[in-house]
Amino acid sequence: MDMKVQEVKLDGNKRRYLLLDDKGIPIITVAKYLKYLDNGEKSPNTQKTYCFLNYILNILAK
């Protein structure tokens, strides 16, 4: 499965990140955890790093 990390720009110059599958659909388990990080006021860089880490782990798992 091919994936990509997508940056989403929000109002107020805020950024969020999603991990998308090969059809452009967010991977739900990752999206839920990113929402948890966001609610805990973790930095956007933490969220971005988590997305890329999951992306890399998926590649290594193949």
KEGU-585901 format. One record per atom (N, C-alpha, C): residue number from 1; residue in one letter; atom name; x, y, z. Coordinates in steps of 0.001 Angstrom, whole numbers. Example, Ala and Ser with C-alpha at 12.3 -4.5 7.8 and 13.67 -1.06 7.14 Angstrom:
REM KEGU-585901
<site><num>1</num><residu>a</residu><atome>N</atome><u>13190</u><v>-5690</v><w>7800</w></site>
<site><num>1</num><residu>a</residu><atome>CA</atome><u>12300</u><v>-4500</v><w>7800</w></site>
<site><num>1</num><residu>a</residu><atome>C</atome><u>13200</u><v>-3300</v><w>7800</w></site>
<site><num>2</num><residu>s</residu><atome>N</atome><u>12850</u><v>-2250</v><w>7080</w></site>
<site><num>2</num><residu>s</residu><atome>CA</atome><u>13670</u><v>-1060</v><w>7140</w></site>
<site><num>2</num><residu>s</residu><atome>C</atome><u>12900</u><v>30</v><w>7870</w></site>
This chain:
REM KEGU-585901
<site><num>1</num><residu>m</residu><atome>N</atome><u>847</u><v>-1173</v><w>0</w></site>
<site><num>1</num><residu>m</residu><atome>CA</atome><u>0</u><v>0</v><w>0</w></site>
<site><num>1</num><residu>m</residu><atome>C</atome><u>898</u><v>1244</v><w>0</w></site>
<site><num>2</num><residu>d</residu><atome>N</atome><u>693</u><v>2100</v><w>-949</w></site>
<site><num>2</num><residu>d</residu><atome>CA</atome><u>1407</u><v>3375</v><w>-983</w></site>
<site><num>2</num><residu>d</residu><atome>C</atome><u>704</u><v>4361</v><w>-54</w></site>
<site><num>3</num><residu>m</residu><atome>N</atome><u>1492</u><v>5184</v><w>597</w></site>
<site><num>3</num><residu>m</residu><atome>CA</atome><u>932</u><v>6183</v><w>1500</w></site>
<site><num>3</num><residu>m</residu><atome>C</atome><u>1661</u><v>7495</v><w>1295</w></site>
<site><num>4</num><residu>k</residu><atome>N</atome><u>1053</u><v>8558</v><w>1815</w></site>
<site><num>4</num><residu>k</residu><atome>CA</atome><u>1731</u><v>9846</v><w>1813</w></site>
<site><num>4</num><residu>k</residu><atome>C</atome><u>1261</u><v>10664</v><w>2999</w></site>
<site><num>5</num><residu>v</residu><atome>N</atome><u>2128</u><v>11550</v><w>3440</w></site>
<site><num>5</num><residu>v</residu><atome>CA</atome><u>1795</u><v>12472</v><w>4523</w></site>
<site><num>5</num><residu>v</residu><atome>C</atome><u>1275</u><v>13751</v><w>3885</w></site>
<site><num>6</num><residu>q</residu><atome>N</atome><u>82</u><v>14169</v><w>4306</w></site>
<site><num>6</num><residu>q</residu><atome>CA</atome><u>-559</u><v>15355</v><w>3745</w></site>
<site><num>6</num><residu>q</residu><atome>C</atome><u>-654</u><v>16443</v><w>4808</w></site>
<site><num>7</num><residu>e</residu><atome>N</atome><u>-158</u><v>17620</v><w>4464</w></site>
<site><num>7</num><residu>e</residu><atome>CA</atome><u>-297</u><v>18765</v><w>5362</w></site>
<site><num>7</num><residu>e</residu><atome>C</atome><u>-1637</u><v>19433</v><w>5079</w></site>
<site><num>8</num><residu>v</residu><atome>N</atome><u>-2362</u><v>19770</v><w>6142</w></site>
<site><num>8</num><residu>v</residu><atome>CA</atome><u>-3643</u><v>20465</v><w>6033</w></site>
<site><num>8</num><residu>v</residu><atome>C</atome><u>-3485</u><v>21809</v><w>6714</w></site>
<site><num>9</num><residu>k</residu><atome>N</atome><u>-3732</u><v>22871</v><w>5975</w></site>
<site><num>9</num><residu>k</residu><atome>CA</atome><u>-3618</u><v>24218</v><w>6544</w></site>
<site><num>9</num><residu>k</residu><atome>C</atome><u>-4987</u><v>24673</v><w>7032</w></site>
<site><num>10</num><residu>l</residu><atome>N</atome><u>-5015</u><v>25149</v><w>8271</w></site>
<site><num>10</num><residu>l</residu><atome>CA</atome><u>-6247</u><v>25598</v><w>8908</w></site>
<site><num>10</num><residu>l</residu><atome>C</atome><u>-6206</u><v>27104</v><w>9102</w></site>
<site><num>11</num><residu>d</residu><atome>N</atome><u>-7325</u><v>27658</v><w>9554</w></site>
<site><num>11</num><residu>d</residu><atome>CA</atome><u>-7366</u><v>29089</v><w>9870</w></site>
<site><num>11</num><residu>d</residu><atome>C</atome><u>-6345</u><v>29423</v><w>10951</w></site>
<site><num>12</num><residu>g</residu><atome>N</atome><u>-5905</u><v>30648</v><w>10952</w></site>
<site><num>12</num><residu>g</residu><atome>CA</atome><u>-4982</u><v>31102</v><w>11987</w></site>
<site><num>12</num><residu>g</residu><atome>C</atome><u>-3574</u><v>30562</v><w>11808</w></site>
<site><num>13</num><residu>n</residu><atome>N</atome><u>-3217</u><v>30212</v><w>10589</w></site>
<site><num>13</num><residu>n</residu><atome>CA</atome><u>-1867</u><v>29737</v><w>10287</w></site>
<site><num>13</num><residu>n</residu><atome>C</atome><u>-1521</u><v>28423</v><w>10980</w></site>
<site><num>14</num><residu>k</residu><atome>N</atome><u>-2531</u><v>27634</v><w>11344</w></site>
<site><num>14</num><residu>k</residu><atome>CA</atome><u>-2303</u><v>26348</v><w>11991</w></site>
<site><num>14</num><residu>k</residu><atome>C</atome><u>-2128</u><v>25274</v><w>10929</w></site>
<site><num>15</num><residu>r</residu><atome>N</atome><u>-1354</u><v>24243</v><w>11281</w></site>
<site><num>15</num><residu>r</residu><atome>CA</atome><u>-1126</u><v>23123</v><w>10385</w></site>
<site><num>15</num><residu>r</residu><atome>C</atome><u>-1448</u><v>21819</v><w>11097</w></site>
<site><num>16</num><residu>r</residu><atome>N</atome><u>-2011</u><v>20887</v><w>10358</w></site>
<site><num>16</num><residu>r</residu><atome>CA</atome><u>-2247</u><v>19540</v><w>10855</w></site>
<site><num>16</num><residu>r</residu><atome>C</atome><u>-1779</u><v>18581</v><w>9779</w></site>
<site><num>17</num><residu>y</residu><atome>N</atome><u>-1577</u><v>17328</v><w>10143</w></site>
<site><num>17</num><residu>y</residu><atome>CA</atome><u>-1066</u><v>16334</v><w>9208</w></site>
<site><num>17</num><residu>y</residu><atome>C</atome><u>-1924</u><v>15088</v><w>9244</w></site>
<site><num>18</num><residu>l</residu><atome>N</atome><u>-2035</u><v>14455</v><w>8077</w></site>
<site><num>18</num><residu>l</residu><atome>CA</atome><u>-2759</u><v>13203</v><w>7941</w></site>
<site><num>18</num><residu>l</residu><atome>C</atome><u>-1896</u><v>12225</v><w>7170</w></site>
<site><num>19</num><residu>l</residu><atome>N</atome><u>-2041</u><v>10952</v><w>7471</w></site>
<site><num>19</num><residu>l</residu><atome>CA</atome><u>-1407</u><v>9906</v><w>6690</w></site>
<site><num>19</num><residu>l</residu><atome>C</atome><u>-2483</u><v>9322</v><w>5797</w></site>
<site><num>20</num><residu>l</residu><atome>N</atome><u>-2272</u><v>9421</v><w>4476</w></site>
<site><num>20</num><residu>l</residu><atome>CA</atome><u>-3260</u><v>8976</v><w>3494</w></site>
<site><num>20</num><residu>l</residu><atome>C</atome><u>-2818</u><v>7690</v><w>2830</w></site>
<site><num>21</num><residu>d</residu><atome>N</atome><u>-3799</u><v>6834</v><w>2520</w></site>
<site><num>21</num><residu>d</residu><atome>CA</atome><u>-3476</u><v>5614</v><w>1783</w></site>
<site><num>21</num><residu>d</residu><atome>C</atome><u>-3358</u><v>5918</v><w>294</w></site>
<site><num>22</num><residu>d</residu><atome>N</atome><u>-3211</u><v>4890</v><w>-521</w></site>
<site><num>22</num><residu>d</residu><atome>CA</atome><u>-3004</u><v>5087</v><w>-1952</w></site>
<site><num>22</num><residu>d</residu><atome>C</atome><u>-4219</u><v>5653</v><w>-2675</w></site>
<site><num>23</num><residu>k</residu><atome>N</atome><u>-5382</u><v>5647</v><w>-2023</w></site>
<site><num>23</num><residu>k</residu><atome>CA</atome><u>-6603</u><v>6220</v><w>-2611</w></site>
<site><num>23</num><residu>k</residu><atome>C</atome><u>-6879</u><v>7627</v><w>-2087</w></site>
<site><num>24</num><residu>g</residu><atome>N</atome><u>-5986</u><v>8139</v><w>-1243</w></site>
<site><num>24</num><residu>g</residu><atome>CA</atome><u>-6164</u><v>9472</v><w>-682</w></site>
<site><num>24</num><residu>g</residu><atome>C</atome><u>-7072</u><v>9520</v><w>528</w></site>
<site><num>25</num><residu>i</residu><atome>N</atome><u>-7340</u><v>8374</v><w>1121</w></site>
<site><num>25</num><residu>i</residu><atome>CA</atome><u>-8217</u><v>8282</v><w>2293</w></site>
<site><num>25</num><residu>i</residu><atome>C</atome><u>-7354</u><v>8223</v><w>3554</w></site>
<site><num>26</num><residu>p</residu><atome>N</atome><u>-7695</u><v>9035</v><w>4567</w></site>
<site><num>26</num><residu>p</residu><atome>CA</atome><u>-6904</u><v>9002</v><w>5812</w></site>
<site><num>26</num><residu>p</residu><atome>C</atome><u>-6931</u><v>7619</v><w>6460</w></site>
<site><num>27</num><residu>i</residu><atome>N</atome><u>-5819</u><v>7220</v><w>7021</w></site>
<site><num>27</num><residu>i</residu><atome>CA</atome><u>-5745</u><v>5973</v><w>7775</w></site>
<site><num>27</num><residu>i</residu><atome>C</atome><u>-6294</u><v>6279</v><w>9157</w></site>
<site><num>28</num><residu>i</residu><atome>N</atome><u>-7415</u><v>5659</v><w>9467</w></site>
<site><num>28</num><residu>i</residu><atome>CA</atome><u>-8224</u><v>6026</v><w>10640</w></site>
<site><num>28</num><residu>i</residu><atome>C</atome><u>-7459</u><v>5895</v><w>11953</w></site>
<site><num>29</num><residu>t</residu><atome>N</atome><u>-6740</u><v>4812</v><w>12149</w></site>
<site><num>29</num><residu>t</residu><atome>CA</atome><u>-6054</u><v>4631</v><w>13437</w></site>
<site><num>29</num><residu>t</residu><atome>C</atome><u>-5020</u><v>5729</v><w>13662</w></site>
<site><num>30</num><residu>v</residu><atome>N</atome><u>-4317</u><v>6116</v><w>12603</w></site>
<site><num>30</num><residu>v</residu><atome>CA</atome><u>-3333</u><v>7191</v><w>12715</w></site>
<site><num>30</num><residu>v</residu><atome>C</atome><u>-4044</u><v>8524</v><w>12937</w></site>
<site><num>31</num><residu>a</residu><atome>N</atome><u>-5141</u><v>8756</v><w>12210</w></site>
<site><num>31</num><residu>a</residu><atome>CA</atome><u>-5898</u><v>10003</v><w>12345</w></site>
<site><num>31</num><residu>a</residu><atome>C</atome><u>-6435</u><v>10170</v><w>13767</w></site>
<site><num>32</num><residu>k</residu><atome>N</atome><u>-6906</u><v>9079</v><w>14367</w></site>
<site><num>32</num><residu>k</residu><atome>CA</atome><u>-7412</u><v>9153</v><w>15737</w></site>
<site><num>32</num><residu>k</residu><atome>C</atome><u>-6299</u><v>9516</v><w>16722</w></site>
<site><num>33</num><residu>y</residu><atome>N</atome><u>-5131</u><v>8922</v><w>16525</w></site>
<site><num>33</num><residu>y</residu><atome>CA</atome><u>-4021</u><v>9242</v><w>17417</w></site>
<site><num>33</num><residu>y</residu><atome>C</atome><u>-3558</u><v>10681</v><w>17218</w></site>
<site><num>34</num><residu>l</residu><atome>N</atome><u>-3541</u><v>11145</v><w>15980</w></site>
<site><num>34</num><residu>l</residu><atome>CA</atome><u>-3165</u><v>12529</v><w>15722</w></site>
<site><num>34</num><residu>l</residu><atome>C</atome><u>-4160</u><v>13493</v><w>16365</w></site>
<site><num>35</num><residu>k</residu><atome>N</atome><u>-5429</u><v>13131</v><w>16374</w></site>
<site><num>35</num><residu>k</residu><atome>CA</atome><u>-6443</u><v>13953</v><w>17040</w></site>
<site><num>35</num><residu>k</residu><atome>C</atome><u>-6176</u><v>13990</v><w>18547</w></site>
<site><num>36</num><residu>y</residu><atome>N</atome><u>-5782</u><v>12854</v><w>19093</w></site>
<site><num>36</num><residu>y</residu><atome>CA</atome><u>-5422</u><v>12780</v><w>20513</w></site>
<site><num>36</num><residu>y</residu><atome>C</atome><u>-4242</u><v>13717</v><w>20802</w></site>
<site><num>37</num><residu>l</residu><atome>N</atome><u>-3217</u><v>13679</v><w>19942</w></site>
<site><num>37</num><residu>l</residu><atome>CA</atome><u>-2071</u><v>14570</v><w>20122</w></site>
<site><num>37</num><residu>l</residu><atome>C</atome><u>-2501</u><v>16030</v><w>20016</w></site>
<site><num>38</num><residu>d</residu><atome>N</atome><u>-3382</u><v>16320</v><w>19069</w></site>
<site><num>38</num><residu>d</residu><atome>CA</atome><u>-3857</u><v>17688</v><w>18874</w></site>
<site><num>38</num><residu>d</residu><atome>C</atome><u>-4643</u><v>18174</v><w>20092</w></site>
<site><num>39</num><residu>n</residu><atome>N</atome><u>-5498</u><v>17318</v><w>20625</w></site>
<site><num>39</num><residu>n</residu><atome>CA</atome><u>-6271</u><v>17681</v><w>21819</w></site>
<site><num>39</num><residu>n</residu><atome>C</atome><u>-5364</u><v>17884</v><w>23028</w></site>
<site><num>40</num><residu>g</residu><atome>N</atome><u>-4231</u><v>17194</v><w>23041</w></site>
<site><num>40</num><residu>g</residu><atome>CA</atome><u>-3262</u><v>17352</v><w>24119</w></site>
<site><num>40</num><residu>g</residu><atome>C</atome><u>-2322</u><v>18520</v><w>23874</w></site>
<site><num>41</num><residu>e</residu><atome>N</atome><u>-2633</u><v>19303</v><w>22856</w></site>
<site><num>41</num><residu>e</residu><atome>CA</atome><u>-1868</u><v>20504</v><w>22501</w></site>
<site><num>41</num><residu>e</residu><atome>C</atome><u>-403</u><v>20202</v><w>22186</w></site>
<site><num>42</num><residu>k</residu><atome>N</atome><u>-164</u><v>19050</v><w>21559</w></site>
<site><num>42</num><residu>k</residu><atome>CA</atome><u>1186</u><v>18739</v><w>21091</w></site>
<site><num>42</num><residu>k</residu><atome>C</atome><u>1469</u><v>19575</v><w>19855</w></site>
<site><num>43</num><residu>s</residu><atome>N</atome><u>2721</u><v>19865</v><w>19618</w></site>
<site><num>43</num><residu>s</residu><atome>CA</atome><u>3088</u><v>20741</v><w>18510</w></site>
<site><num>43</num><residu>s</residu><atome>C</atome><u>2805</u><v>20066</v><w>17159</w></site>
<site><num>44</num><residu>p</residu><atome>N</atome><u>2571</u><v>20878</v><w>16141</w></site>
<site><num>44</num><residu>p</residu><atome>CA</atome><u>2380</u><v>20322</v><w>14796</w></site>
<site><num>44</num><residu>p</residu><atome>C</atome><u>3589</u><v>19496</v><w>14345</w></site>
<site><num>45</num><residu>n</residu><atome>N</atome><u>4784</u><v>19864</v><w>14798</w></site>
<site><num>45</num><residu>n</residu><atome>CA</atome><u>5971</u><v>19080</v><w>14430</w></site>
<site><num>45</num><residu>n</residu><atome>C</atome><u>5919</u><v>17675</v><w>15013</w></site>
<site><num>46</num><residu>t</residu><atome>N</atome><u>5374</u><v>17524</v><w>16207</w></site>
<site><num>46</num><residu>t</residu><atome>CA</atome><u>5205</u><v>16201</v><w>16807</w></site>
<site><num>46</num><residu>t</residu><atome>C</atome><u>4250</u><v>15378</v><w>15959</w></site>
<site><num>47</num><residu>q</residu><atome>N</atome><u>3158</u><v>15991</v><w>15531</w></site>
<site><num>47</num><residu>q</residu><atome>CA</atome><u>2176</u><v>15294</v><w>14698</w></site>
<site><num>47</num><residu>q</residu><atome>C</atome><u>2783</u><v>14905</v><w>13352</w></site>
<site><num>48</num><residu>k</residu><atome>N</atome><u>3539</u><v>15806</v><w>12768</w></site>
<site><num>48</num><residu>k</residu><atome>CA</atome><u>4187</u><v>15534</v><w>11479</w></site>
<site><num>48</num><residu>k</residu><atome>C</atome><u>5178</u><v>14377</v><w>11614</w></site>
<site><num>49</num><residu>t</residu><atome>N</atome><u>5967</u><v>14398</v><w>12681</w></site>
<site><num>49</num><residu>t</residu><atome>CA</atome><u>6942</u><v>13330</v><w>12918</w></site>
<site><num>49</num><residu>t</residu><atome>C</atome><u>6252</u><v>11992</v><w>13082</w></site>
<site><num>50</num><residu>y</residu><atome>N</atome><u>5144</u><v>11958</v><w>13796</w></site>
<site><num>50</num><residu>y</residu><atome>CA</atome><u>4397</u><v>10715</v><w>13983</w></site>
<site><num>50</num><residu>y</residu><atome>C</atome><u>3904</u><v>10180</v><w>12642</w></site>
<site><num>51</num><residu>c</residu><atome>N</atome><u>3408</u><v>11052</v><w>11777</w></site>
<site><num>51</num><residu>c</residu><atome>CA</atome><u>2953</u><v>10636</v><w>10443</w></site>
<site><num>51</num><residu>c</residu><atome>C</atome><u>4088</u><v>10010</v><w>9653</w></site>
<site><num>52</num><residu>f</residu><atome>N</atome><u>5227</u><v>10694</v><w>9613</w></site>
<site><num>52</num><residu>f</residu><atome>CA</atome><u>6354</u><v>10173</v><w>8850</w></site>
<site><num>52</num><residu>f</residu><atome>C</atome><u>6892</u><v>8880</v><w>9446</w></site>
<site><num>53</num><residu>l</residu><atome>N</atome><u>6877</u><v>8759</v><w>10763</w></site>
<site><num>53</num><residu>l</residu><atome>CA</atome><u>7322</u><v>7530</v><w>11401</w></site>
<site><num>53</num><residu>l</residu><atome>C</atome><u>6433</u><v>6362</v><w>10983</w></site>
<site><num>54</num><residu>n</residu><atome>N</atome><u>5124</u><v>6552</v><w>10976</w></site>
<site><num>54</num><residu>n</residu><atome>CA</atome><u>4218</u><v>5499</v><w>10539</w></site>
<site><num>54</num><residu>n</residu><atome>C</atome><u>4419</u><v>5160</v><w>9069</w></site>
<site><num>55</num><residu>y</residu><atome>N</atome><u>4683</u><v>6175</v><w>8271</w></site>
<site><num>55</num><residu>y</residu><atome>CA</atome><u>4948</u><v>5975</v><w>6852</w></site>
<site><num>55</num><residu>y</residu><atome>C</atome><u>6194</u><v>5103</v><w>6667</w></site>
<site><num>56</num><residu>i</residu><atome>N</atome><u>7255</u><v>5439</v><w>7366</w></site>
<site><num>56</num><residu>i</residu><atome>CA</atome><u>8507</u><v>4687</v><w>7256</w></site>
<site><num>56</num><residu>i</residu><atome>C</atome><u>8337</u><v>3262</v><w>7782</w></site>
<site><num>57</num><residu>l</residu><atome>N</atome><u>7658</u><v>3101</v><w>8900</w></site>
<site><num>57</num><residu>l</residu><atome>CA</atome><u>7437</u><v>1763</v><w>9444</w></site>
<site><num>57</num><residu>l</residu><atome>C</atome><u>6642</u><v>888</v><w>8487</w></site>
<site><num>58</num><residu>n</residu><atome>N</atome><u>5697</u><v>1492</v><w>7771</w></site>
<site><num>58</num><residu>n</residu><atome>CA</atome><u>4922</u><v>729</v><w>6794</w></site>
<site><num>58</num><residu>n</residu><atome>C</atome><u>5818</u><v>258</v><w>5654</w></site>
<site><num>59</num><residu>i</residu><atome>N</atome><u>6730</u><v>1120</v><w>5210</w></site>
<site><num>59</num><residu>i</residu><atome>CA</atome><u>7655</u><v>743</v><w>4134</w></site>
<site><num>59</num><residu>i</residu><atome>C</atome><u>8565</u><v>-406</v><w>4604</w></site>
<site><num>60</num><residu>l</residu><atome>N</atome><u>9085</u><v>-300</v><w>5815</w></site>
<site><num>60</num><residu>l</residu><atome>CA</atome><u>9969</u><v>-1329</v><w>6335</w></site>
<site><num>60</num><residu>l</residu><atome>C</atome><u>9249</u><v>-2653</v><w>6554</w></site>
<site><num>61</num><residu>a</residu><atome>N</atome><u>7951</u><v>-2602</v><w>6811</w></site>
<site><num>61</num><residu>a</residu><atome>CA</atome><u>7172</u><v>-3816</v><w>7062</w></site>
<site><num>61</num><residu>a</residu><atome>C</atome><u>6947</u><v>-4622</v><w>5786</w></site>
<site><num>62</num><residu>k</residu><atome>N</atome><u>7142</u><v>-3989</v><w>4633</w></site>
<site><num>62</num><residu>k</residu><atome>CA</atome><u>6901</u><v>-4694</v><w>3365</w></site>
<site><num>62</num><residu>k</residu><atome>C</atome><u>7966</u><v>-5665</v><w>3063</w></site>
